[in-house]
Amino acid sequence: MFAVMGKTLLDHATGYRTEAPYPIRFHRELNPRRMVLALAAQGLSAPSCDQPYTYMELGFGQGVSLVMLAAANPHAQFYGVDLMPEHVAHARGLAEAAGLSNLHVRQLTFAELEQHDWPVFDFIVAHGVWSWVAAPVRDNIRRFIDARLKPRGLLYLSYNTRSGWASMEPIRAIMKRVFDETSGALEERVTAAMARVHGIENAKGLFFRANPTVPVRLKQMESEGAAYLAHEFLNAEWKIYDFADVADDWGSLGLVFAASANLQDNAVGLTIRDEARALYNAAGSISERETLKDYLLNKQFRRDIFVRDPVVLDEGGQREIQLQTRFMALMSVAQLLEAKLTTEIMTVTFTTPLHQALVGALAIGPQTIGQLQADPTLTSLNTNAAFGTLFLLCAMKALAPAAPDVLADAAVETTERLNAEIARRVGTPGAIPARALALIGGGIAA
Ligand SMILES: C[S@@+](CC[C@H](N)C(=O)[O-])C[C@H]1O[C@@H](n2cnc3c(N)ncnc32)[C@H](O)[C@@H]1O
């Protein structure tokens, strides 16, 4: 499957490894409704997903997340750029099957972005890109975002963090050397690179004893397959960051960290131990606080949302957003009642009468907190407490922020056509691990 001898190994203009297409992946975190929810929980204003908006994905891979969004939001315009023709063709094939007219993908390098006309964007996302491109390419991306992100616009940027990857850096260096020196198909080169580090492990190399998490990580990575390993770990660029470095970079353009798109990571009360929380709370800046958090939790990967010139909502504004956010159940009532959130330090269950009443009411269909409060069993529902509970259920993927019916109805045709194409591919190498859901304005993992 990965026998791709004779193809260009590296795109020399960009340094990106292009001999095998990136695997088909879906990322719920790229749904703008989830990002807006994360901001609402921090008391920050965000672009409305109920009005027409513009969205750009830089480096969209096979384009699955982007196509899902375009199918589920015909009222918004989606753009995407990727270097690899196979990726662009794949995204276009899906868009054609779904009959989309609001998806605009182009095969371009980030260096070429400036030569084209673009609208200004409410959302710009780059998942799995920042750690894997060289400094001049990062400059291209930075310039594009500076020129094209609207005031109050959101940037989603994910990257590898130093805290969780530090012990793997020397392993990557060894593997990369062997990979570069070996000829043959990609799979054989990855196998040779792996064999070298396993050789050190089997010889009881003391590096492995001093870093006991390394074999576990290696096993995990091996299970992902050769194409993933080549893109993720053996690319020409592989940079690990402290949050503080990334925040400084974007801060100089007026972009401020707002929240993590991994919703659970915003609930520090559930993840950081009491004794460590004092240290965390004493941090003098967002930069210091978030960097500390990564070390306290040994984070490997961050999914940051930055906002350009953020607006902090007053109490009334915050309450209004909380009341208007619509939530949809993604599980049956029985599953929702048993839902658990397990973090580094605790397991949270939702067994209070409030939770049971909320779940019962949501079983009827998507509702806002304002509508839930009209339910006779929920008249005493406190807006803030309800929002907190529903937010955590979203973090657990038990609920999702939902679109108004009028927008979901307009997306029925395109999402059904996309889902028919997804159904057609089940059991084939092109299988897609997700399906589109008009009511949540995006996809859900299958
Ligand atoms: C690790 S993949 C992530 C793909 C996708 N965002 C996902 O998570 O499924 C990085 C993507 O960025 C694209 N890419 C890397 N360097 C690029 C460049 N200089 N210009 C345009 N696209 C680039 C690659 O082709 C690839 O699709």
The ligand as an SDF file (V2000), in Angstrom:
LIG
                    3D

 27 29  0  0  0  0  0  0  0  0999 V2000
    0.0280   16.6480    8.9660 C   0  0  0  0  0  0  0  0  0  0  0  0
   -0.9690   17.0370    7.6140 S   0  0  0  0  0  0  0  0  0  0  0  0
   -2.4830   17.5190    8.3960 C   0  0  0  0  0  0  0  0  0  0  0  0
   -3.6510   17.4370    7.4800 C   0  0  0  0  0  0  0  0  0  0  0  0
   -5.0070   17.8110    8.0440 C   0  0  0  0  0  0  0  0  0  0  0  0
   -5.0070   19.1580    8.5800 N   0  0  0  0  0  0  0  0  0  0  0  0
   -5.4440   16.7930    9.0620 C   0  0  0  0  0  0  0  0  0  0  0  0
   -5.1770   17.0080   10.2260 O   0  0  0  0  0  0  0  0  0  0  0  0
   -6.0280   15.7730    8.6790 O   0  0  0  0  0  0  0  0  0  0  0  0
   -0.3050   18.5980    7.0260 C   0  0  0  0  0  0  0  0  0  0  0  0
   -0.9350   19.0490    5.7160 C   0  0  0  0  0  0  0  0  0  0  0  0
   -0.3570   20.3040    5.3430 O   0  0  0  0  0  0  0  0  0  0  0  0
   -0.0110   20.2760    3.9590 C   0  0  0  0  0  0  0  0  0  0  0  0
    1.1770   21.1450    3.7760 N   0  0  0  0  0  0  0  0  0  0  0  0
    2.3770   21.0090    4.3750 C   0  0  0  0  0  0  0  0  0  0  0  0
    3.2230   21.9790    3.9800 N   0  0  0  0  0  0  0  0  0  0  0  0
    2.5230   22.7540    3.1230 C   0  0  0  0  0  0  0  0  0  0  0  0
    2.8450   23.9310    2.3830 C   0  0  0  0  0  0  0  0  0  0  0  0
    4.0490   24.4890    2.4780 N   0  0  0  0  0  0  0  0  0  0  0  0
    1.9010   24.4750    1.5990 N   0  0  0  0  0  0  0  0  0  0  0  0
    0.6500   23.9090    1.5190 C   0  0  0  0  0  0  0  0  0  0  0  0
    0.2990   22.7910    2.2000 N   0  0  0  0  0  0  0  0  0  0  0  0
    1.2060   22.2210    2.9850 C   0  0  0  0  0  0  0  0  0  0  0  0
    0.2960   18.8140    3.6580 C   0  0  0  0  0  0  0  0  0  0  0  0
    0.1160   18.4700    2.3080 O   0  0  0  0  0  0  0  0  0  0  0  0
   -0.6940   18.0940    4.5760 C   0  0  0  0  0  0  0  0  0  0  0  0
   -1.9150   17.8520    3.9340 O   0  0  0  0  0  0  0  0  0  0  0  0
  1  2  1  0
  2  3  1  0
  2 10  1  0
  3  4  1  0
  4  5  1  0
  5  6  1  0
  5  7  1  0
  7  8  2  0
  7  9  1  0
 10 11  1  0
 11 12  1  0
 11 26  1  0
 12 13  1  0
 13 14  1  0
 13 24  1  0
 14 15  1  0
 14 23  1  0
 15 16  2  0
 16 17  1  0
 17 18  1  0
 17 23  2  0
 18 19  1  0
 18 20  2  0
 20 21  1  0
 21 22  2  0
 22 23  1  0
 24 25  1  0
 24 26  1  0
 26 27  1  0
M  CHG  2   2   1   9  -1
M  END
$$$$
